[in-house]
Amino acid sequence: MGRDLLADGLRGSAGSGDVRIWPAVGRGDQAMYIVLGSPAGTALLEVPVQDVRTFLENTEALVPRGAESGHIDWNVELANLFAKG
């Protein structure tokens, strides 16, 4: 699940298809919902907003949003992928 999706979900409804996020109505700024869907079923998760904010702040301090690709060695990742066949 991308950080952009989580950040968008803090402000309103976000995502489509298998992953959807939205603030919990009537819960103030305390919780948000994440729905994960698959052909096998659906899971509804209630997540504390502060935990999501803390996660986003901590990960963005390490790797700013939009700079992720600069921290990936694509040659190594491709080699690992092909080695697993």
DSSP file (Angstrom, degrees, kcal/mol; ACC not computed):
  #  RESIDUE AA STRUCTURE BP1 BP2  ACC     N-H-->O    O-->H-N    N-H-->O    O-->H-N    TCO  KAPPA ALPHA  PHI   PSI    X-CA   Y-CA   Z-CA
    1    1 A M              0   0    0      0, 0.0     2,-0.1     0, 0.0     5,-0.0   0.000 360.0 360.0 360.0 127.3    0.0    0.0    0.0
    2    2 A G     >  -     0   0    0      1,-0.1     4,-1.7     4,-0.0     5,-0.1  -0.348 360.0-127.5 -76.5 152.5    1.5    3.3   -1.1
    3    3 A R  H  > S+     0   0    0      1,-0.2     4,-2.8     2,-0.2     5,-0.2   0.848 109.7  59.5 -65.0 -34.3    2.2    6.2    1.2
    4    4 A D  H  > S+     0   0    0      1,-0.2     4,-2.6     2,-0.2    -1,-0.2   0.911 104.6  50.2 -61.0 -40.9    0.3    8.5   -1.2
    5    5 A L  H  > S+     0   0    0      2,-0.2     4,-2.1     1,-0.2    -1,-0.2   0.920 111.5  47.7 -63.2 -44.2   -2.8    6.4   -0.7
    6    6 A L  H  X S+     0   0    0     -4,-1.7     4,-1.0     2,-0.2    -2,-0.2   0.920 112.7  48.8 -62.7 -43.8   -2.5    6.5    3.1
    7    7 A A  H >X S+     0   0    0     -4,-2.8     4,-0.7     1,-0.2     3,-0.6   0.910 111.7  49.1 -63.4 -42.5   -2.0   10.3    3.0
    8    8 A D  H >X S+     0   0    0     -4,-2.6     4,-1.4     1,-0.2     3,-1.0   0.878 106.5  57.6 -63.3 -37.2   -5.0   10.8    0.7
    9    9 A G  H 3< S+     0   0    0     -4,-2.1    -1,-0.2     1,-0.3    -2,-0.2   0.715  96.8  62.3 -68.0 -21.2   -7.1    8.6    3.0
   10   10 A L  H << S+     0   0    0     -4,-1.0    -1,-0.3    -3,-0.6    -2,-0.2   0.786 111.2  39.0 -70.4 -26.5   -6.4   10.9    5.9
   11   11 A R  H << S-     0   0    0     -3,-1.0     2,-0.3    -4,-0.7    -2,-0.2   0.684 130.5 -48.9 -97.6 -21.8   -8.2   13.7    4.1
   12   12 A G  S  < S-     0   0    0     -4,-1.4    -1,-0.3     9,-0.0     2,-0.1  -0.973  89.0 -21.3 174.2-168.4  -11.1   11.8    2.5
   13   13 A S        +     0   0    0     -2,-0.3     2,-0.3     9,-0.1     9,-0.2  -0.398  63.6 170.9 -65.2 136.9  -12.0    8.7    0.5
   14   14 A A  E     +A   21   0A   0      7,-2.8     7,-2.8    -2,-0.1    -9,-0.0  -0.980  29.4  31.0-146.5 155.4   -9.1    7.3   -1.5
   15   15 A G  E     -A   20   0A   0     -2,-0.3     2,-0.3     5,-0.2     5,-0.2  -0.007  53.9-140.8  86.6 167.7   -8.4    4.2   -3.5
   16   16 A S  E >   +A   19   0A   0      3,-0.6     3,-1.2     4,-0.1     2,-0.4  -0.966  59.7  14.2-157.6 164.8  -10.5    2.0   -5.7
   17   17 A G  T 3  S+     0   0    0     -2,-0.3     3,-0.1     1,-0.2    20,-0.0  -0.508 127.5   4.9  70.5-121.8  -10.9   -1.7   -6.4
   18   18 A D  T 3  S+     0   0    0     -2,-0.4    19,-2.9     1,-0.2     2,-0.4   0.701 131.4  44.6 -75.6 -21.9   -9.0   -3.9   -3.9
   19   19 A V  E <   +AB  16  36A   0     -3,-1.2    -3,-0.6    17,-0.2     2,-0.4  -0.979  62.6 165.8-130.9 122.2   -7.9   -1.2   -1.5
   20   20 A R  E     -AB  15  35A   0     15,-2.0    15,-3.0    -2,-0.4     2,-0.3  -0.991   9.5-172.4-134.6 143.9  -10.1    1.7   -0.3
   21   21 A I  E     +AB  14  34A   0     -7,-2.8    -7,-2.8    -2,-0.4    13,-0.2  -0.985  11.1 157.6-136.1 143.4   -9.5    4.1    2.6
   22   22 A W  E     - B   0  33A   0     11,-1.9    11,-3.2    -2,-0.3    -9,-0.1  -0.976  43.5 -93.3-159.5 155.2  -11.6    6.8    4.3
   23   23 A P  E     - B   0  32A   0      0, 0.0     2,-0.7     0, 0.0     9,-0.3  -0.385  47.3-105.9 -66.6 148.1  -11.9    8.6    7.6
   24   24 A A    >   -     0   0    0      7,-2.2     3,-1.7     4,-0.1     7,-0.3  -0.683  37.0-128.8 -78.1 113.0  -14.2    7.1   10.2
   25   25 A V  T 3  S+     0   0    0     -2,-0.7    -1,-0.0     1,-0.3     7,-0.0  -0.383  90.1  14.9 -64.0 134.6  -17.3    9.4   10.2
   26   26 A G  T 3  S+     0   0    0     -2,-0.1    -1,-0.3     2,-0.1     3,-0.1   0.445 103.0  94.1  81.7  -0.6  -18.2   10.5   13.7
   27   27 A R  S X  S-     0   0    0     -3,-1.7     3,-1.8     1,-0.4     4,-0.2   0.255  78.3-145.7-105.1  10.4  -14.9    9.4   15.2
   28   28 A G  T 3   -     0   0    0      1,-0.2    -1,-0.4     2,-0.1     3,-0.2  -0.412  65.8 -29.2  62.8-130.3  -13.3   12.9   14.8
   29   29 A D  T 3  S+     0   0    0     -2,-0.2    -1,-0.2     1,-0.1    21,-0.1  -0.013 119.2  92.9-107.8  27.1   -9.7   12.6   13.9
   30   30 A Q  S <  S+     0   0    0     -3,-1.8    19,-2.1    -6,-0.2    20,-0.4   0.822  83.4  18.5 -94.8 -33.4   -9.2    9.3   15.8
   31   31 A A  E     - C   0  48A   0     17,-0.3    -7,-2.2    -7,-0.3     2,-0.3  -0.934  48.7-166.6-142.3 158.9   -9.7    6.5   13.2
   32   32 A M  E     -BC  23  47A   0     15,-2.2    15,-3.1    -2,-0.3     2,-0.4  -0.956  21.9-126.4-138.8 159.0   -9.8    5.6    9.6
   33   33 A Y  E     -BC  22  46A   0    -11,-3.2   -11,-1.9    -2,-0.3     2,-0.4  -0.865  15.6-168.4-109.9 142.6  -11.0    2.6    7.7
   34   34 A I  E     -BC  21  45A   0     11,-2.5    11,-3.2    -2,-0.4     2,-0.5  -0.998   6.1-161.3-127.1 126.0   -9.1    0.5    5.2
   35   35 A V  E     -BC  20  44A   0    -15,-3.0   -15,-2.0    -2,-0.4     2,-0.5  -0.939   3.6-169.1-108.9 126.9  -10.9   -2.1    3.1
   36   36 A L  E     -BC  19  43A   0      7,-2.6     7,-2.8    -2,-0.5     2,-0.3  -0.970  12.5-173.6-113.6 121.6   -8.9   -4.9    1.5
   37   37 A G  E     + C   0  42A   0    -19,-2.9     5,-0.2    -2,-0.5    -2,-0.0  -0.879  14.0 155.6-120.3 150.3  -10.7   -7.0   -1.0
   38   38 A S  E >   - C   0  41A   0      3,-2.2     3,-1.3    -2,-0.3    -2,-0.0  -0.943  58.4 -92.8-154.4 170.2   -9.9  -10.1   -3.1
   39   39 A P  T 3  S+     0   0    0      0, 0.0     3,-0.1     0, 0.0    -1,-0.0   0.784 125.0  57.5 -59.3 -24.3  -11.8  -12.9   -4.7
   40   40 A A  T 3  S-     0   0    0      1,-0.3     2,-0.3    -3,-0.0    -3,-0.0   0.662 123.5 -68.3 -81.7 -16.2  -11.4  -14.8   -1.5
   41   41 A G  E <   -C   38   0A   0     -3,-1.3    -3,-2.2     2,-0.0     2,-0.4  -0.952  47.2 -84.9 154.8-174.4  -13.1  -12.2    0.7
   42   42 A T  E     -C   37   0A   0     -2,-0.3     2,-0.4    -5,-0.2    -5,-0.2  -0.975  23.6-159.5-132.1 141.6  -13.0   -8.7    2.1
   43   43 A A  E     -C   36   0A   0     -7,-2.8    -7,-2.6    -2,-0.4     2,-0.6  -0.984   4.5-157.1-122.1 134.0  -11.4   -7.3    5.3
   44   44 A L  E     -C   35   0A   0     -2,-0.4     2,-0.4    -9,-0.2    -9,-0.2  -0.954  15.0-169.3-109.3 119.5  -12.4   -4.1    7.0
   45   45 A L  E     -C   34   0A   0    -11,-3.2   -11,-2.5    -2,-0.6     2,-0.6  -0.898  14.4-153.2-110.7 137.0   -9.7   -2.6    9.2
   46   46 A E  E     -C   33   0A   0     -2,-0.4   -13,-0.2   -13,-0.2    -2,-0.0  -0.957  22.4-172.7-106.5 122.9  -10.1    0.3   11.7
   47   47 A V  E     -C   32   0A   0    -15,-3.1   -15,-2.2    -2,-0.6     2,-0.3  -0.936  28.5-112.3-122.0 135.0   -6.7    2.0   12.1
   48   48 A P  E  >  -C   31   0A   0      0, 0.0     4,-1.5     0, 0.0     3,-0.5  -0.491  22.4-140.9 -64.5 128.4   -5.8    4.8   14.5
   49   49 A V  H  > S+     0   0    0    -19,-2.1     4,-2.7    -2,-0.3     5,-0.2   0.886  99.9  57.9 -58.1 -41.1   -5.1    8.0   12.6
   50   50 A Q  H  > S+     0   0    0    -20,-0.4     4,-2.5     1,-0.2    -1,-0.2   0.860 102.9  53.5 -62.3 -34.3   -2.2    8.9   14.8
   51   51 A D  H  > S+     0   0    0     -3,-0.5     4,-2.4     2,-0.2    -1,-0.2   0.904 110.4  47.0 -65.1 -40.6   -0.4    5.6   13.9
   52   52 A V  H  X S+     0   0    0     -4,-1.5     4,-2.7     2,-0.2    -2,-0.2   0.927 112.8  49.1 -66.6 -44.6   -0.8    6.4   10.2
   53   53 A R  H  X S+     0   0    0     -4,-2.7     4,-2.7     2,-0.2    -2,-0.2   0.922 111.9  48.6 -60.4 -44.1    0.5    9.9   10.6
   54   54 A T  H  X S+     0   0    0     -4,-2.5     4,-2.7    -5,-0.2     5,-0.2   0.920 111.2  50.4 -62.2 -44.3    3.4    8.7   12.7
   55   55 A F  H  X S+     0   0    0     -4,-2.4     4,-2.7     2,-0.2     5,-0.3   0.936 112.3  47.0 -58.2 -47.8    4.3    6.1   10.0
   56   56 A L  H  X S+     0   0    0     -4,-2.7     4,-2.4     1,-0.2    -2,-0.2   0.919 113.4  48.0 -63.1 -43.9    4.1    8.7    7.2
   57   57 A E  H  X S+     0   0    0     -4,-2.7     4,-1.5    -5,-0.2    -1,-0.2   0.926 114.4  46.2 -61.9 -45.4    6.2   11.2    9.1
   58   58 A N  H  X S+     0   0    0     -4,-2.7     4,-1.1    -5,-0.2    -2,-0.2   0.912 115.9  43.6 -66.5 -43.7    8.9    8.6   10.0
   59   59 A T  H  X S+     0   0    0     -4,-2.7     4,-3.1    -5,-0.2    -1,-0.2   0.872 112.4  52.6 -72.4 -34.5    9.1    7.1    6.6
   60   60 A E  H  < S+     0   0    0     -4,-2.4    -1,-0.2    -5,-0.3    -2,-0.2   0.793 104.1  57.5 -71.1 -26.3    9.1   10.4    4.8
   61   61 A A  H  < S+     0   0    0     -4,-1.5    -1,-0.2    -5,-0.2    -2,-0.2   0.840 115.0  38.1 -67.5 -32.7   12.0   11.5    7.1
   62   62 A L  H  < S+     0   0    0     -4,-1.1    -2,-0.2     1,-0.3    -1,-0.1   0.902 137.8  10.4 -82.0 -46.0   14.0    8.6    5.8
   63   63 A V  S  < S-     0   0    0     -4,-3.1    -1,-0.3    -5,-0.1    -2,-0.1  -0.912  82.2-133.6-138.5 106.1   12.8    8.7    2.1
   64   64 A P    >   -     0   0    0      0, 0.0     3,-2.3     0, 0.0     4,-0.2  -0.239  38.2 -90.9 -59.1 147.2   10.9   11.7    0.9
   65   65 A R  T 3  S+     0   0    0      1,-0.3    -5,-0.0     2,-0.1     0, 0.0  -0.356 116.1  25.8 -59.0 135.4    7.8   11.0   -1.1
   66   66 A G  T 3  S+     0   0    0     -3,-0.1    -1,-0.3    -2,-0.0     3,-0.2   0.250 106.0  81.4  93.0 -11.3    8.6   10.9   -4.8
   67   67 A A    X   +     0   0    0     -3,-2.3     3,-1.0     1,-0.1     4,-0.3   0.275  55.6 105.9-107.3   9.7   12.3    9.9   -4.1
   68   68 A E  G >  S+     0   0    0      1,-0.2     3,-2.1     2,-0.2    -1,-0.1   0.884  72.4  59.0 -58.7 -42.0   11.7    6.2   -3.6
   69   69 A S  G >  S+     0   0    0      1,-0.3     3,-1.1     2,-0.2    -1,-0.2   0.762  96.0  63.6 -64.6 -23.6   13.1    5.1   -6.9
   70   70 A G  G <  S+     0   0    0     -3,-1.0    -1,-0.3     1,-0.2    -2,-0.2   0.600 101.4  52.6 -72.9  -9.8   16.5    6.7   -6.0
   71   71 A H  G <  S+     0   0    0     -3,-2.1     2,-0.5    -4,-0.3    -1,-0.2   0.235  93.5  86.3-108.4  10.9   16.8    4.2   -3.1
   72   72 A I    <   -     0   0    0     -3,-1.1     2,-1.2    -4,-0.1     3,-0.1  -0.951  65.7-147.6-116.8 128.3   16.2    1.0   -5.2
   73   73 A D     >  -     0   0    0     -2,-0.5     4,-2.3     1,-0.2     3,-0.4  -0.790  16.6-170.4 -91.1  95.9   19.0   -0.8   -7.0
   74   74 A W  H  > S+     0   0    0     -2,-1.2     4,-2.8     1,-0.2     5,-0.2   0.820  80.6  57.6 -61.5 -34.0   16.9   -2.1   -9.9
   75   75 A N  H  > S+     0   0    0      2,-0.2     4,-2.2     1,-0.2    -1,-0.2   0.915 109.6  44.6 -63.6 -42.4   19.7   -4.4  -11.2
   76   76 A V  H  > S+     0   0    0     -3,-0.4     4,-2.5     2,-0.2    -2,-0.2   0.921 113.9  49.8 -66.5 -44.0   19.8   -6.2   -7.9
   77   77 A E  H  X S+     0   0    0     -4,-2.3     4,-2.3     1,-0.2    -2,-0.2   0.916 112.4  46.9 -63.0 -43.2   16.0   -6.4   -7.6
   78   78 A L  H  X S+     0   0    0     -4,-2.8     4,-2.7     2,-0.2     5,-0.2   0.904 110.7  52.3 -64.7 -40.9   15.8   -7.8  -11.2
   79   79 A A  H  X S+     0   0    0     -4,-2.2     4,-2.0    -5,-0.2    -2,-0.2   0.913 111.3  47.4 -60.5 -42.5   18.5  -10.3  -10.5
   80   80 A N  H  X S+     0   0    0     -4,-2.5     4,-1.3     2,-0.2    -2,-0.2   0.903 111.9  50.5 -65.0 -40.5   16.7  -11.5   -7.4
   81   81 A L  H  < S+     0   0    0     -4,-2.3     4,-0.4     1,-0.2     3,-0.3   0.930 113.8  43.3 -63.6 -46.2   13.4  -11.7   -9.3
   82   82 A F  H >< S+     0   0    0     -4,-2.7     3,-0.7     1,-0.2    -1,-0.2   0.812 108.3  59.4 -71.7 -29.3   14.9  -13.8  -12.1
   83   83 A A  H 3< S+     0   0    0     -4,-2.0    -1,-0.2    -5,-0.2    -2,-0.2   0.823 102.1  54.1 -67.0 -30.0   16.9  -16.0   -9.7
   84   84 A K  T 3<        0   0    0     -4,-1.3    -1,-0.2    -3,-0.3    -2,-0.2   0.599 360.0 360.0 -80.9 -10.7   13.6  -17.0   -8.1
   85   85 A G    <         0   0    0     -3,-0.7    -3,-0.1    -4,-0.4    -2,-0.1   0.421 360.0 360.0  69.2 360.0   12.4  -18.1  -11.5
